[in-house]
Amino acid sequence: MTANRVQSQAVRVVLTDLNSAVVEAWRAAFADTPAVEIRKGSILDAKVDAWVNPTNSRGRMDGGADAAIKRHLGAGVRLRVQRAIRDGFGGGLPVGSSVCVPSGAVEPKFLIPTPTMAGSSQNVSETLNVALA
């Protein structure tokens, strides 16, 4: 019998946003957390293993960052997201949950949609949905 050693790697979190105010708020909030890197820019330029993206519970990927990611990775990513939501959650991924699907690309390898809202374009500014996601 042989045993394979799995080399552990530190998890690196890269928070990326186009909005300067969001980036500055993150820098203040994570100033004492060296494992969190803050970048101003597009998630599409982040060279990482996985993208975690805000979405709706149905994985429609029809607006905002979702739509940009779908255009970048191709329409097949939406089908994989919706299939994972259908198979694992009966078609509606609850806020505070997520799924991990292959992106279909070399980089990132995975997409982790995390709902901040039930339906597209829902106003969640007066909710804790983003914190839960």
DSSP file (Angstrom, degrees, kcal/mol; ACC not computed):
  #  RESIDUE AA STRUCTURE BP1 BP2  ACC     N-H-->O    O-->H-N    N-H-->O    O-->H-N    TCO  KAPPA ALPHA  PHI   PSI    X-CA   Y-CA   Z-CA
    1    1 A M              0   0    0      0, 0.0     2,-0.4     0, 0.0     0, 0.0   0.000 360.0 360.0 360.0 135.8    0.0    0.0    0.0
    2    2 A T        -     0   0    0      2,-0.0     2,-0.5     0, 0.0     0, 0.0  -0.885 360.0-145.8-116.8 151.4    1.3    3.4   -0.8
    3    3 A A        -     0   0    0     -2,-0.4     2,-0.5     2,-0.0     0, 0.0  -0.955   8.4-145.1-117.0 132.7    0.3    6.7    0.6
    4    4 A N        -     0   0    0     -2,-0.5     2,-0.5     2,-0.0    -2,-0.0  -0.814  15.0-136.1 -94.5 133.0    0.2    9.9   -1.4
    5    5 A R        -     0   0    0     -2,-0.5     2,-0.7     2,-0.0    -2,-0.0  -0.759  10.5-149.1 -88.6 132.2    1.1   13.1    0.4
    6    6 A V        -     0   0    0     -2,-0.5     2,-0.5     0, 0.0    -2,-0.0  -0.900  12.6-140.0-100.7 118.9   -1.2   16.0   -0.4
    7    7 A Q        -     0   0    0     -2,-0.7     2,-0.2     1,-0.0    -2,-0.0  -0.676  18.6-135.1 -81.0 124.0    0.7   19.2   -0.1
    8    8 A S        -     0   0    0     -2,-0.5     2,-0.4     1,-0.0    -1,-0.0  -0.552  16.9-158.0 -80.8 143.5   -1.4   21.9    1.6
    9    9 A Q        -     0   0    0     -2,-0.2     2,-0.1     3,-0.0     3,-0.0  -0.941  22.2-111.3-119.5 142.3   -1.5   25.3    0.1
   10   10 A A        -     0   0    0     -2,-0.4     2,-0.5     1,-0.1     0, 0.0  -0.451  34.3-116.9 -68.7 143.1   -2.5   28.4    1.8
   11   11 A V        -     0   0    0     -2,-0.1     2,-0.5     2,-0.0    -1,-0.1  -0.698  27.9-161.9 -82.9 130.1   -5.8   29.9    0.7
   12   12 A R        -     0   0    0     -2,-0.5     2,-0.5    24,-0.0    24,-0.2  -0.965   2.0-156.8-114.8 127.2   -5.4   33.4   -0.8
   13   13 A V  E     -a   36   0A   0     22,-2.2    24,-3.3    -2,-0.5     2,-0.6  -0.907   6.3-169.7-106.0 126.8   -8.5   35.5   -1.1
   14   14 A V  E     -a   37   0A   0     -2,-0.5     2,-0.5    22,-0.2    24,-0.2  -0.958   5.3-161.2-118.5 112.5   -8.4   38.3   -3.7
   15   15 A L  E     -a   38   0A   0     22,-2.9    24,-2.9    -2,-0.6     2,-0.4  -0.836  15.4-177.0 -94.7 125.4  -11.3   40.8   -3.5
   16   16 A T  E     +a   39   0A   0     -2,-0.5     2,-0.3    22,-0.2    24,-0.2  -0.980  10.6 156.0-129.6 131.5  -11.7   42.7   -6.8
   17   17 A D  E     -a   40   0A   0     22,-1.7    24,-2.0    -2,-0.4    25,-0.1  -0.992  39.9-141.4-151.6 152.2  -14.1   45.5   -7.7
   18   18 A L  S    S+     0   0    0     -2,-0.3     2,-0.6    22,-0.2    24,-0.1   0.695  81.0  92.1 -81.4 -22.2  -14.3   48.3  -10.2
   19   19 A N     >  -     0   0    0      1,-0.2     4,-2.2    22,-0.1     3,-0.2  -0.655  64.8-155.2 -83.8 117.4  -15.9   50.7   -7.6
   20   20 A S  H  > S+     0   0    0     -2,-0.6     4,-2.6     1,-0.2     5,-0.2   0.854  93.7  55.1 -59.3 -37.9  -13.2   52.7   -5.8
   21   21 A A  H  > S+     0   0    0      2,-0.2     4,-2.1     1,-0.2    -1,-0.2   0.898 109.1  47.3 -64.9 -40.1  -15.4   53.2   -2.7
   22   22 A V  H  > S+     0   0    0     -3,-0.2     4,-2.5     2,-0.2    -2,-0.2   0.930 111.7  50.7 -64.9 -45.3  -15.9   49.4   -2.3
   23   23 A V  H  X S+     0   0    0     -4,-2.2     4,-2.5     1,-0.2    -2,-0.2   0.917 111.6  47.2 -59.9 -45.0  -12.1   48.8   -2.7
   24   24 A E  H  X S+     0   0    0     -4,-2.6     4,-2.1     2,-0.2    -1,-0.2   0.884 110.8  51.8 -66.0 -38.2  -11.3   51.4   -0.1
   25   25 A A  H  X S+     0   0    0     -4,-2.1     4,-2.5     2,-0.2    -2,-0.2   0.916 111.2  47.9 -63.8 -42.2  -13.9   50.0    2.3
   26   26 A W  H  X S+     0   0    0     -4,-2.5     4,-2.7     2,-0.2    -2,-0.2   0.916 108.5  54.3 -63.1 -43.0  -12.4   46.5    1.9
   27   27 A R  H  < S+     0   0    0     -4,-2.5    -1,-0.2     1,-0.2    -2,-0.2   0.903 112.2  44.4 -59.4 -40.2   -8.9   47.9    2.4
   28   28 A A  H >< S+     0   0    0     -4,-2.1     3,-0.9     1,-0.2     4,-0.2   0.927 115.2  47.5 -67.9 -44.7  -10.0   49.4    5.7
   29   29 A A  H 3< S+     0   0    0     -4,-2.5     3,-0.3     1,-0.2    -2,-0.2   0.835 121.7  34.6 -67.7 -33.3  -11.9   46.3    6.8
   30   30 A F  T >< S+     0   0    0     -4,-2.7     3,-2.1     1,-0.2    -1,-0.2   0.105  77.7 118.8-110.7  21.0   -9.1   43.8    5.9
   31   31 A A  T <  S+     0   0    0     -3,-0.9    -1,-0.2     1,-0.3    -2,-0.1   0.824  82.6  43.2 -57.0 -33.5   -6.1   46.0    6.8
   32   32 A D  T 3  S+     0   0    0     -3,-0.3    -1,-0.3    -4,-0.2    -2,-0.1   0.137  97.0  85.4 -99.5  19.2   -5.0   43.5    9.5
   33   33 A T    X   -     0   0    0     -3,-2.1     3,-2.0     3,-0.1    -1,-0.1  -0.801  51.0-179.0-123.6  89.4   -5.6   40.4    7.3
   34   34 A P  T 3  S+     0   0    0      0, 0.0    -1,-0.1     0, 0.0    -3,-0.0   0.711  78.0  66.8 -64.4 -19.8   -2.6   39.7    5.2
   35   35 A A  T 3  S+     0   0    0    -23,-0.1   -22,-2.2     1,-0.1     2,-0.6   0.560  89.5  77.9 -77.3  -5.9   -4.2   36.7    3.5
   36   36 A V  E <   -a   13   0A   0     -3,-2.0     2,-0.4    -6,-0.2   -22,-0.2  -0.917  65.9-164.9-108.6 119.7   -6.8   39.0    1.8
   37   37 A E  E     -a   14   0A   0    -24,-3.3   -22,-2.9    -2,-0.6     2,-0.5  -0.872   6.6-152.8-103.0 133.7   -5.5   40.9   -1.2
   38   38 A I  E     +a   15   0A   0     -2,-0.4     2,-0.4   -24,-0.2   -22,-0.2  -0.914  16.4 178.1-110.5 129.9   -7.6   43.9   -2.4
   39   39 A R  E     -a   16   0A   0    -24,-2.9   -22,-1.7    -2,-0.5     2,-0.6  -0.990  26.0-140.9-132.6 139.6   -7.5   45.0   -6.1
   40   40 A K  E     +a   17   0A   0     -2,-0.4     2,-0.3   -24,-0.2   -22,-0.2  -0.886  68.3  63.7 -93.2 123.4   -9.3   47.7   -8.0
   41   41 A G  S    S-     0   0    0    -24,-2.0     2,-0.3    -2,-0.6   -22,-0.1  -0.977  87.7 -39.1 156.9-167.1  -10.2   46.2  -11.4
   42   42 A S    >   -     0   0    0     -2,-0.3     3,-1.6     1,-0.1     4,-0.3  -0.696  35.2-136.3 -93.7 140.3  -12.3   43.6  -13.2
   43   43 A I  G >  S+     0   0    0     -2,-0.3     3,-1.5     1,-0.3    -1,-0.1   0.787 104.2  70.8 -60.0 -26.9  -12.8   40.1  -11.9
   44   44 A L  G 3  S+     0   0    0      1,-0.3    -1,-0.3     3,-0.1     7,-0.0   0.703  97.2  49.7 -65.8 -18.4  -12.1   39.0  -15.5
   45   45 A D  G <  S+     0   0    0     -3,-1.6     2,-0.5     2,-0.1    -1,-0.3   0.457  82.6 113.0 -97.3  -3.1   -8.5   40.0  -15.1
   46   46 A A    <   -     0   0    0     -3,-1.5     2,-1.3    -4,-0.3   -30,-0.0  -0.601  58.3-150.0 -77.0 120.2   -8.0   38.1  -11.8
   47   47 A K        +     0   0    0     -2,-0.5     2,-0.3    61,-0.0    -1,-0.1  -0.726  50.2 123.4 -91.7  88.7   -5.5   35.1  -12.3
   48   48 A V  S    S-     0   0    0     -2,-1.3    61,-0.2     1,-0.1     3,-0.1  -0.827  72.1-108.2-140.8 173.3   -6.9   32.8   -9.7
   49   49 A D  S    S+     0   0    0     -2,-0.3    61,-2.0     1,-0.2    60,-1.2   0.807  97.8  15.5 -77.6 -30.9   -8.2   29.2   -9.4
   50   50 A A  E     -b  110   0B   0     58,-0.2     2,-0.5    59,-0.2    61,-0.2  -0.998  60.6-144.9-147.2 146.3  -11.9   30.2   -8.8
   51   51 A W  E     -b  111   0B   0     59,-1.8    61,-3.2    -2,-0.3     2,-0.6  -0.951  11.3-156.4-107.9 131.1  -14.1   33.2   -9.1
   52   52 A V  E     -b  112   0B   0     -2,-0.5    48,-0.0    59,-0.2    -2,-0.0  -0.944  23.1-174.9-102.5 123.6  -16.9   33.7   -6.5
   53   53 A N  E     -b  113   0B   0     59,-1.5    61,-2.8    -2,-0.6     2,-0.2  -0.944  28.4-117.4-127.7 142.9  -19.6   35.8   -8.0
   54   54 A P  E     +b  114   0B   0      0, 0.0     2,-0.2     0, 0.0    12,-0.2  -0.517  49.6 152.9 -69.7 141.7  -22.8   37.4   -6.8
   55   55 A T  E     -b  115   0B   0     59,-1.3    61,-2.5    -2,-0.2    62,-0.9  -0.820  43.1 -89.3-150.5-173.3  -25.8   36.0   -8.6
   56   56 A N  E >   -b  117   0B   0     -2,-0.2     3,-1.7    59,-0.2    62,-0.2  -0.689  45.4-100.5-104.9 166.8  -29.5   35.3   -8.2
   57   57 A S  T 3  S+     0   0    0     60,-1.5    36,-3.0    61,-0.3    61,-0.1   0.706 120.7  49.9 -61.7 -22.3  -31.0   32.1   -6.8
   58   58 A R  T 3  S-     0   0    0     60,-0.5    -1,-0.3    34,-0.2    28,-0.1   0.511 104.0-125.9 -95.4  -6.2  -31.8   30.7  -10.3
   59   59 A G    <   +     0   0    0     -3,-1.7    23,-0.2    34,-0.1    -2,-0.1   0.870  52.8 154.9  66.2  36.9  -28.3   31.3  -11.8
   60   60 A R        -     0   0    0     21,-0.1    -1,-0.1     1,-0.1    18,-0.1   0.818  32.4-158.1 -68.5 -30.6  -29.7   33.3  -14.7
   61   61 A M        +     0   0    0      1,-0.1     9,-0.1    -5,-0.1    17,-0.1   0.911  45.2 134.5  53.3  47.9  -26.5   35.2  -15.2
   62   62 A D        +     0   0    0      1,-0.1     2,-0.3     8,-0.0    -1,-0.1   0.278  57.6  26.8-113.0  10.4  -28.4   37.9  -17.1
   63   63 A G  S >> S-     0   0    0      0, 0.0     4,-1.0     0, 0.0     3,-0.9  -0.994  98.9  -2.9-163.9 162.2  -26.9   41.1  -15.6
   64   64 A G  H 3> S-     0   0    0     -2,-0.3     4,-1.8     1,-0.2     3,-0.2  -0.173 122.5 -10.0  57.9-140.1  -24.0   42.8  -13.9
   65   65 A A  H 3> S+     0   0    0      1,-0.2     4,-2.7     2,-0.2    -1,-0.2   0.866 135.1  60.9 -60.4 -37.6  -21.0   40.7  -13.1
   66   66 A D  H <> S+     0   0    0     -3,-0.9     4,-2.6   -12,-0.2    -1,-0.2   0.930 105.6  45.6 -54.1 -49.1  -22.9   37.5  -13.9
   67   67 A A  H  X S+     0   0    0     -4,-1.0     4,-2.4     1,-0.2    -1,-0.2   0.893 112.6  50.6 -65.2 -39.9  -23.5   38.7  -17.5
   68   68 A A  H  X S+     0   0    0     -4,-1.8     4,-2.1     2,-0.2    -1,-0.2   0.906 111.7  48.3 -64.4 -40.9  -19.8   39.7  -17.9
   69   69 A I  H  X S+     0   0    0     -4,-2.7     4,-3.1     2,-0.2     5,-0.3   0.913 110.7  50.8 -65.4 -42.6  -18.6   36.4  -16.6
   70   70 A K  H  X S+     0   0    0     -4,-2.6     4,-2.2    -5,-0.2    -2,-0.2   0.912 111.4  47.9 -62.0 -42.5  -21.0   34.5  -18.9
   71   71 A R  H  < S+     0   0    0     -4,-2.4    -1,-0.2     2,-0.2    -2,-0.2   0.906 115.8  45.5 -63.1 -39.7  -19.7   36.5  -21.9
   72   72 A H  H  < S+     0   0    0     -4,-2.1    -2,-0.2    -5,-0.2    -1,-0.2   0.916 124.2  30.6 -70.5 -45.0  -16.1   35.8  -20.9
   73   73 A L  H  < S-     0   0    0     -4,-3.1    -2,-0.2     1,-0.2    -3,-0.2   0.633 115.4-109.3 -92.0 -15.5  -16.5   32.1  -20.1
   74   74 A G    ><  -     0   0    0     -4,-2.2     3,-1.6    -5,-0.3     4,-0.5  -0.090  33.8 -75.3 100.3 156.7  -19.2   31.3  -22.7
   75   75 A A  T >> S+     0   0    0      1,-0.3     4,-1.3     2,-0.2     3,-0.7   0.719 118.0  76.1 -63.0 -22.8  -22.8   30.4  -22.4
   76   76 A G  H 3> S+     0   0    0      1,-0.2     4,-2.1     2,-0.2    -1,-0.3   0.795  84.9  63.9 -60.1 -28.6  -22.0   26.8  -21.2
   77   77 A V  H <> S+     0   0    0     -3,-1.6     4,-2.5     1,-0.2    -1,-0.2   0.892  99.6  52.4 -65.0 -37.3  -21.1   28.1  -17.8
   78   78 A R  H <> S+     0   0    0     -3,-0.7     4,-2.9    -4,-0.5     5,-0.2   0.909 108.1  51.3 -63.7 -40.1  -24.7   29.3  -17.2
   79   79 A L  H  X S+     0   0    0     -4,-1.3     4,-2.2     2,-0.2    -2,-0.2   0.908 111.1  47.7 -63.0 -41.2  -25.9   25.8  -18.1
   80   80 A R  H  X S+     0   0    0     -4,-2.1     4,-2.2     2,-0.2    -2,-0.2   0.908 113.2  48.5 -66.1 -41.1  -23.5   24.2  -15.6
   81   81 A V  H  X S+     0   0    0     -4,-2.5     4,-2.3     2,-0.2    -2,-0.2   0.950 113.8  45.6 -62.7 -49.3  -24.5   26.7  -12.9
   82   82 A Q  H  X S+     0   0    0     -4,-2.9     4,-2.6   -23,-0.2    -2,-0.2   0.857 111.6  52.3 -65.6 -35.0  -28.2   26.1  -13.5
   83   83 A R  H  X S+     0   0    0     -4,-2.2     4,-3.1    -5,-0.2     5,-0.3   0.926 110.3  48.3 -65.8 -43.6  -27.8   22.3  -13.6
   84   84 A A  H  X S+     0   0    0     -4,-2.2     4,-2.2     2,-0.2     5,-0.3   0.890 113.8  47.2 -63.7 -38.8  -25.9   22.3  -10.3
   85   85 A I  H  X S+     0   0    0     -4,-2.3     4,-2.1     2,-0.2     6,-1.8   0.912 115.0  46.1 -68.2 -42.6  -28.7   24.5   -8.8
   86   86 A R  H  X S+     0   0    0     -4,-2.6     4,-1.3     4,-0.3    -2,-0.2   0.944 117.7  42.2 -63.5 -48.7  -31.4   22.3  -10.2
   87   87 A D  H  < S+     0   0    0     -4,-3.1    -2,-0.2     1,-0.2    -1,-0.2   0.860 125.8  31.9 -70.7 -35.9  -29.8   19.0   -9.1
   88   88 A G  H  < S+     0   0    0     -4,-2.2    -1,-0.2    -5,-0.3    -2,-0.2   0.711 134.6  20.8 -95.2 -21.9  -28.7   20.2   -5.6
   89   89 A F  H >< S-     0   0    0     -4,-2.1     3,-1.2    -5,-0.3    -3,-0.2   0.229 101.9-105.0-137.0  14.7  -31.3   22.6   -4.6
   90   90 A G  T 3< S-     0   0    0     -4,-1.3    -4,-0.3     1,-0.2    -3,-0.1   0.719  83.7 -50.8  68.4  20.2  -34.4   21.9   -6.7
   91   91 A G  T 3  S+     0   0    0     -6,-1.8     2,-0.4    -7,-0.1    -5,-0.2   0.290 124.5  80.5 104.2 -10.6  -33.9   25.0   -9.0
   92   92 A G    <   -     0   0    0     -3,-1.2   -34,-0.2    -7,-0.4   -35,-0.1  -0.912  60.9-155.3-135.7 110.1  -33.4   27.7   -6.4
   93   93 A L        -     0   0    0    -36,-3.0   -34,-0.1    -2,-0.4     3,-0.1  -0.717  28.0-126.1 -82.9 117.3  -30.1   28.3   -4.6
   94   94 A P    >   -     0   0    0      0, 0.0     3,-2.0     0, 0.0     2,-0.1  -0.274  27.6 -96.8 -65.5 147.0  -30.9   30.0   -1.2
   95   95 A V  T 3  S+     0   0    0      1,-0.3    21,-0.1    19,-0.1     3,-0.1  -0.420 116.3  37.2 -56.7 134.1  -29.1   33.2   -0.3
   96   96 A G  T 3  S+     0   0    0     19,-0.9    -1,-0.3     1,-0.5     2,-0.2   0.355 103.8  91.7  97.6  -4.3  -26.2   32.2    1.9
   97   97 A S    <   -     0   0    0     -3,-2.0    -1,-0.5    18,-0.2     2,-0.3  -0.689  51.7-173.8-113.4 169.5  -25.5   29.1   -0.1
   98   98 A S        -     0   0    0     -2,-0.2     2,-0.3    16,-0.2    16,-0.2  -0.979  13.0-148.7-155.0 165.5  -23.2   28.4   -3.1
   99   99 A V        -     0   0    0     14,-1.2     2,-0.5    -2,-0.3   -14,-0.1  -0.923  14.1-138.1-130.7 159.2  -22.2   25.8   -5.6
  100  100 A C        +     0   0    0     -2,-0.3    12,-0.2    12,-0.2   -48,-0.0  -0.984  26.6 173.4-122.1 123.9  -18.9   25.2   -7.3
  101  101 A V  E     -C  111   0B   0     10,-2.6    10,-2.6    -2,-0.5     2,-0.1  -0.925  40.5 -96.7-127.3 152.4  -18.9   24.3  -11.0
  102  102 A P  E     -C  110   0B   0      0, 0.0     8,-0.3     0, 0.0     7,-0.1  -0.470  29.5-145.6 -62.9 137.5  -16.1   23.8  -13.6
  103  103 A S        -     0   0    0      6,-2.7     7,-0.2     2,-0.2   -26,-0.1   0.760  25.9-126.2 -77.8 -23.9  -15.7   27.1  -15.5
  104  104 A G  S    S+     0   0    0      5,-0.5     2,-0.3     1,-0.4     5,-0.1   0.500  79.6  96.0  86.7   4.3  -14.9   25.5  -18.8
  105  105 A A  S    S-     0   0    0      3,-0.5    -1,-0.4     4,-0.1    -2,-0.2  -0.787  82.1-122.7-122.1 165.3  -11.7   27.6  -18.9
  106  106 A V  S    S+     0   0    0      1,-0.3     3,-0.2    -2,-0.3    -1,-0.1   0.885  98.0  57.5 -71.0 -40.3   -8.1   27.1  -18.0
  107  107 A E  S    S+     0   0    0      1,-0.3    -1,-0.3     2,-0.1     2,-0.1  -0.962 111.7  21.0-142.6 122.3   -8.2   30.1  -15.7
  108  108 A P  S    S-     0   0    0      0, 0.0    -3,-0.5     0, 0.0    -1,-0.3   0.629  74.7-165.0 -77.4 157.7  -10.2   30.2  -13.5
  109  109 A K  S    S+     0   0    0    -60,-1.2    -6,-2.7   -61,-0.2    -5,-0.5   0.792  71.4  34.5 -75.3 -28.5  -10.9   26.5  -13.2
  110  110 A F  E     -bC  50 102B   0    -61,-2.0   -59,-1.8    -8,-0.3     2,-0.4  -0.917  59.7-153.8-132.6 153.0  -14.0   27.0  -11.1
  111  111 A L  E     -bC  51 101B   0    -10,-2.6   -10,-2.6    -2,-0.3   -59,-0.2  -0.993   8.7-165.5-121.7 133.3  -16.9   29.4  -10.7
  112  112 A I  E     -b   52   0B   0    -61,-3.2   -59,-1.5    -2,-0.4     2,-0.2  -0.811   9.2-161.1-121.5  88.4  -18.7   29.6   -7.4
  113  113 A P  E     -b   53   0B   0      0, 0.0   -14,-1.2     0, 0.0   -61,-0.1  -0.521   8.4-174.6 -72.2 134.9  -22.0   31.4   -7.8
  114  114 A T  E     -b   54   0B   0    -61,-2.8   -59,-1.3    -2,-0.2   -16,-0.2  -0.945  21.1-129.5-134.1 108.7  -23.3   32.8   -4.5
  115  115 A P  E     +b   55   0B   0      0, 0.0   -19,-0.9     0, 0.0   -59,-0.2  -0.320  28.6 173.4 -68.5 136.1  -26.8   34.4   -4.5
  116  116 A T  E    S+     0   0B   0    -61,-2.5     2,-0.3     1,-0.2   -60,-0.2   0.380  75.5  25.6-108.7  -5.1  -27.4   37.8   -3.0
  117  117 A M  E     -b   56   0B   0    -62,-0.9   -60,-1.5     1,-0.1    -1,-0.2  -0.988  67.8-129.6-155.1 157.2  -31.0   37.9   -4.3
  118  118 A A  S    S+     0   0    0     -2,-0.3   -60,-0.5   -62,-0.2   -61,-0.3   0.937  93.3  22.3 -74.8 -48.6  -33.8   35.6   -5.3
  119  119 A G  S >  S-     0   0    0    -63,-0.1     3,-1.3   -62,-0.1    -1,-0.1  -0.768  96.5 -81.4-119.4 164.2  -34.6   37.2   -8.6
  120  120 A S  T 3  S+     0   0    0     -2,-0.3    -1,-0.1     1,-0.2    -2,-0.1  -0.320 110.5  10.4 -61.3 142.6  -32.7   39.4  -11.1
  121  121 A S  T 3  S+     0   0    0      1,-0.2    -1,-0.2    -4,-0.0     2,-0.2   0.635  84.2 157.3  64.9  18.2  -32.5   43.1  -10.3
  122  122 A Q    <   -     0   0    0     -3,-1.3     2,-0.7     1,-0.1    -1,-0.2  -0.552  47.0-120.2 -72.0 136.6  -33.9   42.7   -6.8
  123  123 A N        +     0   0    0     -2,-0.2     3,-0.2     1,-0.1    -1,-0.1  -0.707  40.3 166.4 -80.4 113.7  -32.9   45.6   -4.5
  124  124 A V    >   +     0   0    0     -2,-0.7     3,-1.8     1,-0.1     6,-0.3   0.192  40.6 110.3-111.5  14.3  -31.0   44.0   -1.6
  125  125 A S  T 3  S+     0   0    0      1,-0.3    -1,-0.1     4,-0.1    -2,-0.0   0.762  81.5  46.0 -64.9 -24.9  -29.6   47.3   -0.2
  126  126 A E  T 3  S+     0   0    0     -3,-0.2    -1,-0.3     2,-0.0     2,-0.2   0.114 106.3  76.9-103.3  20.9  -31.8   47.1    3.0
  127  127 A T  S <  S-     0   0    0     -3,-1.8     3,-0.3     1,-0.0     4,-0.2  -0.712  80.6-124.1-121.4 173.3  -31.1   43.4    3.6
  128  128 A L  S  > S+     0   0    0     -2,-0.2     4,-2.4     1,-0.2     5,-0.2   0.202  76.8 114.3 -96.2  13.2  -28.2   41.3    5.0
  129  129 A N  H  > S+     0   0    0     -5,-0.3     4,-2.3     1,-0.2   -33,-0.2   0.858  72.8  50.1 -56.0 -42.0  -28.1   39.2    1.8
  130  130 A V  H  4 S+     0   0    0     -6,-0.3    -1,-0.2    -3,-0.3    -2,-0.1   0.912 111.9  48.3 -66.4 -40.7  -24.6   40.4    0.8
  131  131 A A  H  4 S+     0   0    0      1,-0.2    -2,-0.2    -3,-0.2    -1,-0.2   0.893 111.8  50.1 -64.5 -39.5  -23.2   39.5    4.2
  132  132 A L  H  <        0   0    0     -4,-2.4    -2,-0.2     1,-0.3    -1,-0.2   0.881 360.0 360.0 -66.0 -38.0  -24.9   36.1    4.1
  133  133 A A     <        0   0    0     -4,-2.3    -1,-0.3    -5,-0.2    -2,-0.2   0.499 360.0 360.0 -67.9 360.0  -23.5   35.4    0.6
